[in-house]
Amino acid sequence: MQLQVPRALVTANLMGRTVGPVGDVAAQRRTVEAAVSLLAEATQAPTIRELPD
């Protein structure tokens, strides 16, 4: 049996800082908005999007 990730947002952020650099509110907001958009728009698994730098 194989498991698939239903939805994923790939970012260039370091592990442990998944929403963005500490103190960079604009970058964090961009990441969170992209993740919420992915949740709202994904219609089938797997849906993987890459967030541009």
mmCIF file of the N, C-alpha and C atoms, coordinates in Angstrom:
data_MODEL
# 
_entry.id   MODEL 
# 
loop_
_atom_site.group_PDB 
_atom_site.id 
_atom_site.type_symbol 
_atom_site.label_atom_id 
_atom_site.label_alt_id 
_atom_site.label_comp_id 
_atom_site.label_asym_id 
_atom_site.label_entity_id 
_atom_site.label_seq_id 
_atom_site.pdbx_PDB_ins_code 
_atom_site.Cartn_x 
_atom_site.Cartn_y 
_atom_site.Cartn_z 
_atom_site.occupancy 
_atom_site.B_iso_or_equiv 
_atom_site.pdbx_formal_charge 
_atom_site.auth_seq_id 
_atom_site.auth_comp_id 
_atom_site.auth_asym_id 
_atom_site.auth_atom_id 
_atom_site.pdbx_PDB_model_num 
ATOM 1   N N  . MET A 1 1  ? 0.841  -1.180 0.000  1.00 0.00 ? 1  MET A N  1 
ATOM 2   C CA . MET A 1 1  ? 0.000  0.000  0.000  1.00 0.00 ? 1  MET A CA 1 
ATOM 3   C C  . MET A 1 1  ? 0.884  1.240  0.000  1.00 0.00 ? 1  MET A C  1 
ATOM 4   N N  . GLN A 1 2  ? 0.586  2.173  -0.871 1.00 0.00 ? 2  GLN A N  1 
ATOM 5   C CA . GLN A 1 2  ? 1.326  3.426  -0.925 1.00 0.00 ? 2  GLN A CA 1 
ATOM 6   C C  . GLN A 1 2  ? 0.454  4.558  -0.419 1.00 0.00 ? 2  GLN A C  1 
ATOM 7   N N  . LEU A 1 3  ? 1.049  5.407  0.377  1.00 0.00 ? 3  LEU A N  1 
ATOM 8   C CA . LEU A 1 3  ? 0.347  6.598  0.847  1.00 0.00 ? 3  LEU A CA 1 
ATOM 9   C C  . LEU A 1 3  ? 0.773  7.781  0.010  1.00 0.00 ? 3  LEU A C  1 
ATOM 10  N N  . GLN A 1 4  ? -0.158 8.660  -0.283 1.00 0.00 ? 4  GLN A N  1 
ATOM 11  C CA . GLN A 1 4  ? 0.156  9.869  -1.025 1.00 0.00 ? 4  GLN A CA 1 
ATOM 12  C C  . GLN A 1 4  ? -0.154 11.076 -0.153 1.00 0.00 ? 4  GLN A C  1 
ATOM 13  N N  . VAL A 1 5  ? 0.635  12.101 -0.316 1.00 0.00 ? 5  VAL A N  1 
ATOM 14  C CA . VAL A 1 5  ? 0.365  13.353 0.366  1.00 0.00 ? 5  VAL A CA 1 
ATOM 15  C C  . VAL A 1 5  ? -0.802 14.007 -0.359 1.00 0.00 ? 5  VAL A C  1 
ATOM 16  N N  . PRO A 1 6  ? -1.914 14.309 0.339  1.00 0.00 ? 6  PRO A N  1 
ATOM 17  C CA . PRO A 1 6  ? -3.054 14.878 -0.358 1.00 0.00 ? 6  PRO A CA 1 
ATOM 18  C C  . PRO A 1 6  ? -2.786 16.280 -0.899 1.00 0.00 ? 6  PRO A C  1 
ATOM 19  N N  . ARG A 1 7  ? -2.129 17.103 -0.092 1.00 0.00 ? 7  ARG A N  1 
ATOM 20  C CA . ARG A 1 7  ? -1.798 18.469 -0.508 1.00 0.00 ? 7  ARG A CA 1 
ATOM 21  C C  . ARG A 1 7  ? -0.466 18.848 0.122  1.00 0.00 ? 7  ARG A C  1 
ATOM 22  N N  . ALA A 1 8  ? 0.361  19.545 -0.648 1.00 0.00 ? 8  ALA A N  1 
ATOM 23  C CA . ALA A 1 8  ? 1.644  19.998 -0.107 1.00 0.00 ? 8  ALA A CA 1 
ATOM 24  C C  . ALA A 1 8  ? 2.040  21.308 -0.766 1.00 0.00 ? 8  ALA A C  1 
ATOM 25  N N  . LEU A 1 9  ? 2.600  22.183 0.050  1.00 0.00 ? 9  LEU A N  1 
ATOM 26  C CA . LEU A 1 9  ? 3.148  23.440 -0.443 1.00 0.00 ? 9  LEU A CA 1 
ATOM 27  C C  . LEU A 1 9  ? 4.650  23.381 -0.192 1.00 0.00 ? 9  LEU A C  1 
ATOM 28  N N  . VAL A 1 10 ? 5.425  23.382 -1.249 1.00 0.00 ? 10 VAL A N  1 
ATOM 29  C CA . VAL A 1 10 ? 6.880  23.287 -1.147 1.00 0.00 ? 10 VAL A CA 1 
ATOM 30  C C  . VAL A 1 10 ? 7.447  24.708 -1.088 1.00 0.00 ? 10 VAL A C  1 
ATOM 31  N N  . THR A 1 11 ? 8.248  24.977 -0.065 1.00 0.00 ? 11 THR A N  1 
ATOM 32  C CA . THR A 1 11 ? 8.857  26.298 0.101  1.00 0.00 ? 11 THR A CA 1 
ATOM 33  C C  . THR A 1 11 ? 10.369 26.164 0.193  1.00 0.00 ? 11 THR A C  1 
ATOM 34  N N  . ALA A 1 12 ? 11.047 27.285 0.042  1.00 0.00 ? 12 ALA A N  1 
ATOM 35  C CA . ALA A 1 12 ? 12.510 27.300 0.177  1.00 0.00 ? 12 ALA A CA 1 
ATOM 36  C C  . ALA A 1 12 ? 12.928 27.604 1.611  1.00 0.00 ? 12 ALA A C  1 
ATOM 37  N N  . ASN A 1 13 ? 11.968 27.618 2.537  1.00 0.00 ? 13 ASN A N  1 
ATOM 38  C CA . ASN A 1 13 ? 12.274 27.935 3.929  1.00 0.00 ? 13 ASN A CA 1 
ATOM 39  C C  . ASN A 1 13 ? 13.023 26.794 4.598  1.00 0.00 ? 13 ASN A C  1 
ATOM 40  N N  . LEU A 1 14 ? 13.832 27.143 5.576  1.00 0.00 ? 14 LEU A N  1 
ATOM 41  C CA . LEU A 1 14 ? 14.586 26.152 6.322  1.00 0.00 ? 14 LEU A CA 1 
ATOM 42  C C  . LEU A 1 14 ? 13.651 25.305 7.178  1.00 0.00 ? 14 LEU A C  1 
ATOM 43  N N  . MET A 1 15 ? 14.059 24.077 7.449  1.00 0.00 ? 15 MET A N  1 
ATOM 44  C CA . MET A 1 15 ? 13.272 23.232 8.350  1.00 0.00 ? 15 MET A CA 1 
ATOM 45  C C  . MET A 1 15 ? 13.169 23.926 9.699  1.00 0.00 ? 15 MET A C  1 
ATOM 46  N N  . GLY A 1 16 ? 12.005 23.884 10.276 1.00 0.00 ? 16 GLY A N  1 
ATOM 47  C CA . GLY A 1 16 ? 11.774 24.543 11.553 1.00 0.00 ? 16 GLY A CA 1 
ATOM 48  C C  . GLY A 1 16 ? 11.264 25.961 11.393 1.00 0.00 ? 16 GLY A C  1 
ATOM 49  N N  . ARG A 1 17 ? 11.362 26.476 10.183 1.00 0.00 ? 17 ARG A N  1 
ATOM 50  C CA . ARG A 1 17 ? 10.848 27.814 9.881  1.00 0.00 ? 17 ARG A CA 1 
ATOM 51  C C  . ARG A 1 17 ? 9.932  27.695 8.663  1.00 0.00 ? 17 ARG A C  1 
ATOM 52  N N  . THR A 1 18 ? 8.977  26.835 8.760  1.00 0.00 ? 18 THR A N  1 
ATOM 53  C CA . THR A 1 18 ? 8.180  26.468 7.596  1.00 0.00 ? 18 THR A CA 1 
ATOM 54  C C  . THR A 1 18 ? 7.319  27.589 7.034  1.00 0.00 ? 18 THR A C  1 
ATOM 55  N N  . VAL A 1 19 ? 6.967  28.587 7.854  1.00 0.00 ? 19 VAL A N  1 
ATOM 56  C CA . VAL A 1 19 ? 6.168  29.689 7.316  1.00 0.00 ? 19 VAL A CA 1 
ATOM 57  C C  . VAL A 1 19 ? 7.021  30.854 6.864  1.00 0.00 ? 19 VAL A C  1 
ATOM 58  N N  . GLY A 1 20 ? 8.311  30.827 7.178  1.00 0.00 ? 20 GLY A N  1 
ATOM 59  C CA . GLY A 1 20 ? 9.191  31.901 6.732  1.00 0.00 ? 20 GLY A CA 1 
ATOM 60  C C  . GLY A 1 20 ? 10.171 32.320 7.806  1.00 0.00 ? 20 GLY A C  1 
ATOM 61  N N  . PRO A 1 21 ? 11.075 33.218 7.436  1.00 0.00 ? 21 PRO A N  1 
ATOM 62  C CA . PRO A 1 21 ? 12.090 33.677 8.372  1.00 0.00 ? 21 PRO A CA 1 
ATOM 63  C C  . PRO A 1 21 ? 11.475 34.383 9.583  1.00 0.00 ? 21 PRO A C  1 
ATOM 64  N N  . VAL A 1 22 ? 12.105 34.221 10.720 1.00 0.00 ? 22 VAL A N  1 
ATOM 65  C CA . VAL A 1 22 ? 11.655 34.867 11.944 1.00 0.00 ? 22 VAL A CA 1 
ATOM 66  C C  . VAL A 1 22 ? 11.615 36.377 11.739 1.00 0.00 ? 22 VAL A C  1 
ATOM 67  N N  . GLY A 1 23 ? 10.486 36.983 12.071 1.00 0.00 ? 23 GLY A N  1 
ATOM 68  C CA . GLY A 1 23 ? 10.346 38.432 11.985 1.00 0.00 ? 23 GLY A CA 1 
ATOM 69  C C  . GLY A 1 23 ? 9.950  38.968 10.620 1.00 0.00 ? 23 GLY A C  1 
ATOM 70  N N  . ASP A 1 24 ? 9.932  38.121 9.604  1.00 0.00 ? 24 ASP A N  1 
ATOM 71  C CA . ASP A 1 24 ? 9.566  38.569 8.253  1.00 0.00 ? 24 ASP A CA 1 
ATOM 72  C C  . ASP A 1 24 ? 8.073  38.321 8.043  1.00 0.00 ? 24 ASP A C  1 
ATOM 73  N N  . VAL A 1 25 ? 7.276  39.254 8.542  1.00 0.00 ? 25 VAL A N  1 
ATOM 74  C CA . VAL A 1 25 ? 5.824  39.094 8.530  1.00 0.00 ? 25 VAL A CA 1 
ATOM 75  C C  . VAL A 1 25 ? 5.282  38.992 7.107  1.00 0.00 ? 25 VAL A C  1 
ATOM 76  N N  . ALA A 1 26 ? 5.827  39.751 6.180  1.00 0.00 ? 26 ALA A N  1 
ATOM 77  C CA . ALA A 1 26 ? 5.341  39.719 4.794  1.00 0.00 ? 26 ALA A CA 1 
ATOM 78  C C  . ALA A 1 26 ? 5.557  38.330 4.176  1.00 0.00 ? 26 ALA A C  1 
ATOM 79  N N  . ALA A 1 27 ? 6.729  37.748 4.381  1.00 0.00 ? 27 ALA A N  1 
ATOM 80  C CA . ALA A 1 27 ? 7.015  36.414 3.833  1.00 0.00 ? 27 ALA A CA 1 
ATOM 81  C C  . ALA A 1 27 ? 6.141  35.364 4.509  1.00 0.00 ? 27 ALA A C  1 
ATOM 82  N N  . GLN A 1 28 ? 5.943  35.489 5.808  1.00 0.00 ? 28 GLN A N  1 
ATOM 83  C CA . GLN A 1 28 ? 5.095  34.545 6.526  1.00 0.00 ? 28 GLN A CA 1 
ATOM 84  C C  . GLN A 1 28 ? 3.655  34.635 6.032  1.00 0.00 ? 28 GLN A C  1 
ATOM 85  N N  . ARG A 1 29 ? 3.171  35.842 5.811  1.00 0.00 ? 29 ARG A N  1 
ATOM 86  C CA . ARG A 1 29 ? 1.808  36.029 5.311  1.00 0.00 ? 29 ARG A CA 1 
ATOM 87  C C  . ARG A 1 29 ? 1.655  35.405 3.927  1.00 0.00 ? 29 ARG A C  1 
ATOM 88  N N  . ARG A 1 30 ? 2.653  35.609 3.049  1.00 0.00 ? 30 ARG A N  1 
ATOM 89  C CA . ARG A 1 30 ? 2.625  35.031 1.701  1.00 0.00 ? 30 ARG A CA 1 
ATOM 90  C C  . ARG A 1 30 ? 2.521  33.505 1.768  1.00 0.00 ? 30 ARG A C  1 
ATOM 91  N N  . THR A 1 31 ? 3.304  32.904 2.668  1.00 0.00 ? 31 THR A N  1 
ATOM 92  C CA . THR A 1 31 ? 3.305  31.451 2.795  1.00 0.00 ? 31 THR A CA 1 
ATOM 93  C C  . THR A 1 31 ? 1.967  30.938 3.307  1.00 0.00 ? 31 THR A C  1 
ATOM 94  N N  . VAL A 1 32 ? 1.448  31.577 4.336  1.00 0.00 ? 32 VAL A N  1 
ATOM 95  C CA . VAL A 1 32 ? 0.168  31.135 4.909  1.00 0.00 ? 32 VAL A CA 1 
ATOM 96  C C  . VAL A 1 32 ? -0.965 31.330 3.910  1.00 0.00 ? 32 VAL A C  1 
ATOM 97  N N  . GLU A 1 33 ? -0.984 32.458 3.204  1.00 0.00 ? 33 GLU A N  1 
ATOM 98  C CA . GLU A 1 33 ? -2.024 32.683 2.200  1.00 0.00 ? 33 GLU A CA 1 
ATOM 99  C C  . GLU A 1 33 ? -1.952 31.659 1.072  1.00 0.00 ? 33 GLU A C  1 
ATOM 100 N N  . ALA A 1 34 ? -0.743 31.295 0.667  1.00 0.00 ? 34 ALA A N  1 
ATOM 101 C CA . ALA A 1 34 ? -0.584 30.279 -0.378 1.00 0.00 ? 34 ALA A CA 1 
ATOM 102 C C  . ALA A 1 34 ? -1.077 28.916 0.115  1.00 0.00 ? 34 ALA A C  1 
ATOM 103 N N  . ALA A 1 35 ? -0.815 28.594 1.374  1.00 0.00 ? 35 ALA A N  1 
ATOM 104 C CA . ALA A 1 35 ? -1.261 27.320 1.936  1.00 0.00 ? 35 ALA A CA 1 
ATOM 105 C C  . ALA A 1 35 ? -2.786 27.266 2.036  1.00 0.00 ? 35 ALA A C  1 
ATOM 106 N N  . VAL A 1 36 ? -3.402 28.346 2.492  1.00 0.00 ? 36 VAL A N  1 
ATOM 107 C CA . VAL A 1 36 ? -4.861 28.385 2.592  1.00 0.00 ? 36 VAL A CA 1 
ATOM 108 C C  . VAL A 1 36 ? -5.491 28.296 1.199  1.00 0.00 ? 36 VAL A C  1 
ATOM 109 N N  . SER A 1 37 ? -4.892 28.980 0.244  1.00 0.00 ? 37 SER A N  1 
ATOM 110 C CA . SER A 1 37 ? -5.377 28.927 -1.135 1.00 0.00 ? 37 SER A CA 1 
ATOM 111 C C  . SER A 1 37 ? -5.299 27.497 -1.673 1.00 0.00 ? 37 SER A C  1 
ATOM 112 N N  . LEU A 1 38 ? -4.215 26.821 -1.385 1.00 0.00 ? 38 LEU A N  1 
ATOM 113 C CA . LEU A 1 38 ? -4.055 25.431 -1.820 1.00 0.00 ? 38 LEU A CA 1 
ATOM 114 C C  . LEU A 1 38 ? -5.146 24.553 -1.216 1.00 0.00 ? 38 LEU A C  1 
ATOM 115 N N  . LEU A 1 39 ? -5.425 24.733 0.072  1.00 0.00 ? 39 LEU A N  1 
ATOM 116 C CA . LEU A 1 39 ? -6.479 23.946 0.718  1.00 0.00 ? 39 LEU A CA 1 
ATOM 117 C C  . LEU A 1 39 ? -7.837 24.186 0.070  1.00 0.00 ? 39 LEU A C  1 
ATOM 118 N N  . ALA A 1 40 ? -8.092 25.432 -0.284 1.00 0.00 ? 40 ALA A N  1 
ATOM 119 C CA . ALA A 1 40 ? -9.389 25.789 -0.871 1.00 0.00 ? 40 ALA A CA 1 
ATOM 120 C C  . ALA A 1 40 ? -9.528 25.303 -2.311 1.00 0.00 ? 40 ALA A C  1 
ATOM 121 N N  . GLU A 1 41 ? -8.433 25.272 -3.053 1.00 0.00 ? 41 GLU A N  1 
ATOM 122 C CA . GLU A 1 41 ? -8.496 25.001 -4.488 1.00 0.00 ? 41 GLU A CA 1 
ATOM 123 C C  . GLU A 1 41 ? -8.186 23.566 -4.890 1.00 0.00 ? 41 GLU A C  1 
ATOM 124 N N  . ALA A 1 42 ? -7.496 22.821 -4.061 1.00 0.00 ? 42 ALA A N  1 
ATOM 125 C CA . ALA A 1 42 ? -7.106 21.452 -4.423 1.00 0.00 ? 42 ALA A CA 1 
ATOM 126 C C  . ALA A 1 42 ? -8.357 20.575 -4.519 1.00 0.00 ? 42 ALA A C  1 
ATOM 127 N N  . THR A 1 43 ? -8.511 19.901 -5.635 1.00 0.00 ? 43 THR A N  1 
ATOM 128 C CA . THR A 1 43 ? -9.694 19.068 -5.840 1.00 0.00 ? 43 THR A CA 1 
ATOM 129 C C  . THR A 1 43 ? -9.387 17.577 -5.833 1.00 0.00 ? 43 THR A C  1 
ATOM 130 N N  . GLN A 1 44 ? -8.108 17.214 -5.933 1.00 0.00 ? 44 GLN A N  1 
ATOM 131 C CA . GLN A 1 44 ? -7.745 15.797 -5.922 1.00 0.00 ? 44 GLN A CA 1 
ATOM 132 C C  . GLN A 1 44 ? -6.347 15.630 -5.369 1.00 0.00 ? 44 GLN A C  1 
ATOM 133 N N  . ALA A 1 45 ? -6.082 14.426 -4.893 1.00 0.00 ? 45 ALA A N  1 
ATOM 134 C CA . ALA A 1 45 ? -4.758 14.113 -4.369 1.00 0.00 ? 45 ALA A CA 1 
ATOM 135 C C  . ALA A 1 45 ? -3.953 13.416 -5.443 1.00 0.00 ? 45 ALA A C  1 
ATOM 136 N N  . PRO A 1 46 ? -2.691 13.595 -5.508 1.00 0.00 ? 46 PRO A N  1 
ATOM 137 C CA . PRO A 1 46 ? -1.930 14.584 -4.766 1.00 0.00 ? 46 PRO A CA 1 
ATOM 138 C C  . PRO A 1 46 ? -1.920 15.927 -5.506 1.00 0.00 ? 46 PRO A C  1 
ATOM 139 N N  . THR A 1 47 ? -1.949 16.995 -4.754 1.00 0.00 ? 47 THR A N  1 
ATOM 140 C CA . THR A 1 47 ? -1.802 18.337 -5.308 1.00 0.00 ? 47 THR A CA 1 
ATOM 141 C C  . THR A 1 47 ? -0.589 18.962 -4.635 1.00 0.00 ? 47 THR A C  1 
ATOM 142 N N  . ILE A 1 48 ? 0.434  19.209 -5.412 1.00 0.00 ? 48 ILE A N  1 
ATOM 143 C CA . ILE A 1 48 ? 1.676  19.761 -4.870 1.00 0.00 ? 48 ILE A CA 1 
ATOM 144 C C  . ILE A 1 48 ? 1.980  21.055 -5.607 1.00 0.00 ? 48 ILE A C  1 
ATOM 145 N N  . ARG A 1 49 ? 2.193  22.113 -4.849 1.00 0.00 ? 49 ARG A N  1 
ATOM 146 C CA . ARG A 1 49 ? 2.550  23.411 -5.433 1.00 0.00 ? 49 ARG A CA 1 
ATOM 147 C C  . ARG A 1 49 ? 3.861  23.875 -4.838 1.00 0.00 ? 49 ARG A C  1 
ATOM 148 N N  . GLU A 1 50 ? 4.600  24.586 -5.665 1.00 0.00 ? 50 GLU A N  1 
ATOM 149 C CA . GLU A 1 50 ? 5.868  25.154 -5.214 1.00 0.00 ? 50 GLU A CA 1 
ATOM 150 C C  . GLU A 1 50 ? 5.696  26.659 -5.085 1.00 0.00 ? 50 GLU A C  1 
ATOM 151 N N  . LEU A 1 51 ? 6.046  27.189 -3.938 1.00 0.00 ? 51 LEU A N  1 
ATOM 152 C CA . LEU A 1 51 ? 5.972  28.620 -3.696 1.00 0.00 ? 51 LEU A CA 1 
ATOM 153 C C  . LEU A 1 51 ? 7.255  29.263 -4.216 1.00 0.00 ? 51 LEU A C  1 
ATOM 154 N N  . PRO A 1 52 ? 7.132  30.192 -5.159 1.00 0.00 ? 52 PRO A N  1 
ATOM 155 C CA . PRO A 1 52 ? 8.349  30.834 -5.677 1.00 0.00 ? 52 PRO A CA 1 
ATOM 156 C C  . PRO A 1 52 ? 9.047  31.647 -4.592 1.00 0.00 ? 52 PRO A C  1 
ATOM 157 N N  . ASP A 1 53 ? 10.349 31.799 -4.734 1.00 0.00 ? 53 ASP A N  1 
ATOM 158 C CA . ASP A 1 53 ? 11.138 32.568 -3.750 1.00 0.00 ? 53 ASP A CA 1 
ATOM 159 C C  . ASP A 1 53 ? 10.721 34.009 -3.686 1.00 0.00 ? 53 ASP A C  1 
# 
